[in-house]
Structure formats: C-alpha cells, structure tokens
Amino acid sequence: MRRRQFLANSIGTAVMAVGSGKFVFSNIPVFARSSSEYKSFLFNIYQQAVQLGMNASIMRHALNYSLPNKKVIELDHKQPEFVMTWQQYYKKVITVEKIEQGRNKFHELQTFLTALWQSYEVDPSILVGIWGIESFYGKFLGKFNVIDALATLAYEGRRAKFFKIELMNALRILNHRNINPENMMGSYAGAMGQPQFMPSAYLRYAVDFSGNGHPNIWTNEKDVLASIANYLKKNGWHGSEPWGQKILLPNDFNGSYIGHHVSKTLGEWKSMGVKRSDGSDFSRLDIYGSILKPDEKNNNGFMIYHNFNVIRRYNPSDYYALAVGLLGDAMIA
C-alpha cells in the first residue's frame, strides 16, 4: 500500500486570517496542499481529537495523509455486478482448504477453546468459523490503513456521518496506545484485524484474554477468538442451543412458511412433514425454529434457531450466517 504522506514533523498553532474567516496554517503540517478542503477536514478532526483529550503527537502521526484514498472511494462506490446464488457463495466461501485449516486450528487450540467455552459458553466451532471466514484464520487482515480508509470515507463517502464516528473511535484506540497507526490494518471500510471489527465494536467487545495489557485483534489469536466470543455472548448467544441444521422438506411444502417471519416448534414443523436432512425425526420437539431455503432447485433447506440470528448480528446476511454454521460443523465432523 502506498501511503500519501506530507512532509511535516509537528503541528503548531492555527491563526485566523484577519477578515478571511479561514485558518492560516502557521508551522503546522499542510494536510493536502492540492486539496484545501481535505486539508481543513483533517485538521478539524485533529482539533476535535485533541480537544477531547487525545495525545496531539499520536493524532498528528495518525492523520498524516495528504489526499483521500482513491481506491477506497472506488470500492465504496462500486456496485456488485451480480447477486450470487447460495451455491456460488458457498463454493467461494467454504473451500476444502478452509475446512482443512479450520480443523487443524480447532485441534491445535482445543485446550484454549475449552477455556473460552467455560468463560463465554459460545460454541467454539462457531468462533473458529467466523475467524475463518473473516480473515482465513488471520492470514488476510486487509490491505488498507484503517485511519486512511475511515478519513477518506468520512470526508466523501456515502455514509460520511457513520464513518466520522468510526474514525474518532479509531483515534481513541490509538490514543490508548493499543496499536501503532501504521499497524492498524483492515478493510477499505475500516473493519480491523483478524475478526474484522469496526472501531466501535473493538471498543465495545475486544478482550485482552492473554493479559498483555490491551486487546490485540491483529496478531494475538487468543484475543481474537475471545473477542469474537464476547461479541456473540453480549449479543444474546444461548450456550445450550445450536445455530441450526439441515432439513428435508416435503414435495408439497407451502412456500409461504419459509423465512424468518414464521417461527414454529419442531413438533409443529414435524406435523407438516419437515424432517432432518437424513429423513429422521427431530430429537426435540419443543424448540422454536424458522426455515430457510436458499436453493430453489431441491427440497433441501435449513432449520434456523435463535443463535443463527446472533451470528447475523456479526454480519446481517443469511448466506454469511449459514456459511459460518456450516464451516463450524465441517470442522468437527
């Protein structure tokens, strides 16, 4: 990644030009001589951060950019060329390599995952599933500096207000000295580290499980998985329940019953001819569930439970939540 830096080492004071109503930057970094608006924007962010008590030197270093990131803008405005089917999404996201490496990680971290279960009562396979889908178990953190990306989006993104809030949260993280600005890497939209937390999620859910003094979601696997567990637990995970399971629908099943809007007990679904994917009856009949059928070409579907919707709090997509659950199931199969 090429960083668009300006040549300046310190921020001095800003003085008001007489009668102009504009700041004249005296002995301060010129944030964007080729873009006066972006220069003023970054300086205002700097001022707000310092007024909130953040370290001036850290803020100066973090906001050391001269122009908005063009690649971030392109990705923010890029529209998807097509909507993937469930089968296309599944083949892209759940690969043989991802399942195999997930199994290896699950086995390697078994003792630690047991400790996490005792602390949070969140299914360890779901934790590893989210980890695998978000960053391929820590291999892909994103290619963008988070401050660079968020500043760009806060300046001229489609959701500028939202991204300005996230930018200020990212600066708070830096002010806590939890990470250096140059190491704060993530996606073009500011999702950070191995679990791809937005800065607000980091401040709310990130956990220093390893006891190193601060939550490290970039390089510390224990903190990564504990933070995901804490996220799910605080969003309502029920430790005694599954996320969902594959089912088989009868040929004459009424499609109006498919979707989140219909919730019935498994006993009621059984009376309508719904069975497990292998054709057997459900083991419990008192649990409430809803039916999803992402593939219209056959009678296969999914019975989803409360915890499925907790996964959707992490990413509000049925495909995503299904992929997390199925990847987790494949690791322990």
C-alpha positions, 0 to 999 in steps of 0.5 A: 500500500502506498501511503500519501504522506506530507512532509511535516514533523509537528503541528503548531498553532492555527491563526485566523486570517484577519477578515478571511474567516479561514485558518492560516496554517502557521508551522503546522503540517499542510494536510493536502496542499492540492486539496484545501478542503481535505486539508481543513477536514483533517485538521478539524478532526485533529482539533476535535481529537485533541480537544477531547483529550487525545495525545496531539503527537499520536493524532498528528502521526495518525492523520498524516495523509495528504489526499483521500484514498482513491481506491477506497472511494472506488470500492465504496462506490462500486456496485456488485455486478451480480447477486450470487446464488447460495451455491456460488457463495458457498463454493467461494466461501467454504473451500476444502482448504478452509475446512482443512485449516479450520480443523487443524486450528480447532485441534491445535487450540482445543485446550484454549477453546475449552477455556473460552467455552467455560468463560463465554459458553459460545460454541467454539466451532462457531468462533473458529468459523467466523475467524475463518471466514473473516480473515482465513484464520488471520492470514488476510487482515486487509490491505488498507490503513484503517485511519486512511480508509475511515478519513477518506470515507468520512470526508466523501463517502456515502455514509460520511456521518457513520464513518466520522464516528468510526474514525474518532473511535479509531483515534481513541484506540490509538490514543490508548496506545493499543496499536501503532497507526501504521499497524492498524490494518483492515478493510477499505471500510475500516473493519480491523484485524483478524475478526474484522471489527469496526472501531466501535465494536473493538471498543465495545467487545475486544478482550485482552484474554492473554493479559498483555495489557490491551486487546490485540485483534491483529496478531494475538489469536487468543484475543481474537477468538475471545473477542469474537466470543464476547461479541456473540455472548453480549449479543444474546448467544444461548450456550445450550442451543445450536445455530441450526441444521439441515432439513428435508422438506416435503414435495408439497411444502407451502412456500409461504412458511419459509423465512424468518417471519414464521417461527414454529416448534419442531413438533409443529414443523414435524406435523407438516412433514419437515424432517432432518436432512437424513429423513429422521425425526427431530430429537426435540420437539419443543424448540422454536425454529424458522426455515430457510431455503436458499436453493430453489432447485431441491427440497433441501433447506435449513432449520434456523434457531435463535443463535443463527440470528446472533451470528447475523448480528456479526454480519446481517446476511443469511448466506454469511450466517449459514456459511459460518454454521456450516464451516463450524460443523465441517470442522468437527465432523 
